[in-house]
């Protein structure tokens, strides 16, 4: 079960990285779609961010799966719960940012927290597995 936890933690960490990349794609896609007058349609911007939204759903599913595996394995439950909580906050911030753009700042900052915690968890799990296999 620890192996499953390590694999899901790694997939969650990688998916957060991809998620951040998709946000960059969405932003630069909007710039690319802008015409010579600097205008871009709302539809073009939304289409550019569709992959970001799709990967965001995958991230949340992986974080839920990570929490379930943590509960079953009775391993790193608090960190898995923290990550799932950050994922829920991320979703709420995305919804809030569509109504008030300034909320988007916190959506980005929360993404950094998600990436840091998920990456640290995955790295620590792989390190522990290496130590266990050599010891």
C-alpha positions as CSV (number, residue, x, y, z in Angstrom):
1,X,0.0,0.0,0.0
2,X,3.0,2.3,0.6
3,X,4.0,1.8,-3.0
4,X,0.5,2.8,-4.2
5,X,0.7,5.9,-2.0
6,X,4.1,6.8,-3.4
7,X,2.9,6.4,-7.0
8,X,-0.3,8.4,-6.4
9,X,1.7,11.1,-4.6
10,X,4.0,11.3,-7.6
11,X,1.2,11.5,-10.1
12,X,-0.5,14.2,-8.0
13,X,2.7,16.2,-7.9
14,X,3.3,15.9,-11.6
15,X,-0.3,16.8,-12.4
16,X,0.0,20.0,-10.4
17,X,3.1,20.9,-12.5
18,X,1.2,20.2,-15.7
19,X,-1.7,22.3,-14.3
20,X,0.6,25.3,-13.8
21,X,1.9,24.8,-17.4
22,X,-1.6,24.8,-18.7
23,X,-2.3,28.1,-17.0
24,X,0.8,29.5,-18.8
25,X,-0.5,28.1,-22.1
26,X,-3.9,29.7,-21.5
27,X,-2.3,33.1,-20.8
28,X,0.0,33.0,-23.8
29,X,-2.7,31.6,-26.1
30,X,-4.8,34.7,-25.3
31,X,-1.8,36.9,-26.3
32,X,-1.4,34.9,-29.5
33,X,-5.1,35.2,-30.4
34,X,-5.1,38.9,-29.8
35,X,-5.5,40.9,-33.0
36,X,-3.5,43.9,-34.1
37,X,-5.6,46.2,-32.0
38,X,-4.8,44.1,-28.9
39,X,-8.3,42.7,-28.5
40,X,-9.2,39.1,-27.9
41,X,-12.6,37.5,-27.5
42,X,-13.7,36.1,-24.2
43,X,-14.4,32.9,-26.1
44,X,-10.8,32.7,-27.2
45,X,-9.5,33.2,-23.7
46,X,-11.8,30.6,-22.2
47,X,-10.8,28.1,-24.9
48,X,-7.2,28.6,-24.1
49,X,-7.8,27.8,-20.4
50,X,-10.0,24.7,-21.1
51,X,-6.9,22.4,-20.7
52,X,-6.1,24.1,-17.4
53,X,-9.6,23.4,-16.2
54,X,-9.5,19.7,-17.4
55,X,-6.1,19.1,-15.7
56,X,-7.5,20.8,-12.5
57,X,-10.2,18.2,-12.4
58,X,-7.6,15.5,-12.7
59,X,-5.5,17.0,-9.9
60,X,-8.5,17.1,-7.6
61,X,-9.4,13.4,-8.4
62,X,-5.8,12.4,-7.7
63,X,-5.7,14.3,-4.4
64,X,-8.9,12.6,-3.4
65,X,-7.4,9.2,-4.4
66,X,-4.3,10.1,-2.4
67,X,-6.4,10.8,0.7
68,X,-8.2,7.5,0.3
69,X,-5.0,5.5,-0.1
70,X,-3.5,7.4,2.9
71,X,-6.5,6.5,5.0
72,X,-6.3,2.8,4.0
73,X,-2.6,2.6,4.5
74,X,-2.7,4.7,7.6
75,X,0.2,6.7,6.3
76,X,0.7,10.5,5.9
77,X,-3.1,11.1,6.4
78,X,-2.6,14.6,7.6
79,X,-0.5,15.6,4.6
80,X,-2.9,13.9,2.2
81,X,-5.8,15.7,3.9
82,X,-3.9,19.0,3.7
83,X,-3.3,18.5,0.0
84,X,-7.0,17.6,-0.7
85,X,-8.0,20.7,1.4
86,X,-5.6,22.9,-0.7
87,X,-7.2,21.3,-3.8
88,X,-10.7,22.3,-2.7
89,X,-9.5,25.8,-1.8
90,X,-8.0,26.0,-5.3
91,X,-11.4,25.1,-6.9
92,X,-13.1,27.7,-4.8
93,X,-10.6,30.3,-5.6
94,X,-11.0,29.6,-9.4
95,X,-14.7,30.1,-9.0
96,X,-14.2,33.2,-7.0
97,X,-11.7,34.6,-9.5
98,X,-14.2,34.4,-12.3
99,X,-16.4,36.9,-10.3
100,X,-13.6,39.0,-8.9
101,X,-10.2,39.0,-10.8
102,X,-8.2,39.9,-7.7
103,X,-9.0,36.4,-6.2
104,X,-7.0,35.0,-9.0
105,X,-3.8,36.2,-7.2
106,X,-4.6,33.8,-4.4
107,X,-5.4,31.0,-6.9
108,X,-1.8,31.3,-8.2
109,X,-0.3,31.5,-4.7
110,X,-2.3,28.4,-3.6
111,X,-1.1,26.6,-6.7
112,X,2.5,27.2,-5.5
113,X,1.6,25.8,-2.1
114,X,0.0,22.7,-3.7
115,X,3.1,22.2,-5.9
116,X,5.5,22.6,-2.9
117,X,3.6,20.2,-0.6
118,X,2.9,17.6,-3.3
119,X,6.5,17.7,-4.5
120,X,7.9,17.4,-1.0
121,X,5.6,14.5,-0.2
122,X,6.5,12.6,-3.4
123,X,10.2,13.3,-2.9
124,X,10.1,12.1,0.7
125,X,8.2,9.0,-0.2
126,X,10.8,8.0,-2.9
127,X,13.6,8.8,-0.5
128,X,12.0,6.6,2.2
129,X,11.6,3.8,-0.3
130,X,15.3,4.0,-1.3
131,X,16.4,3.9,2.4
132,X,14.1,1.0,3.1
133,X,15.4,-1.0,0.2
134,X,19.0,-0.5,1.1
135,X,18.6,-0.9,4.8
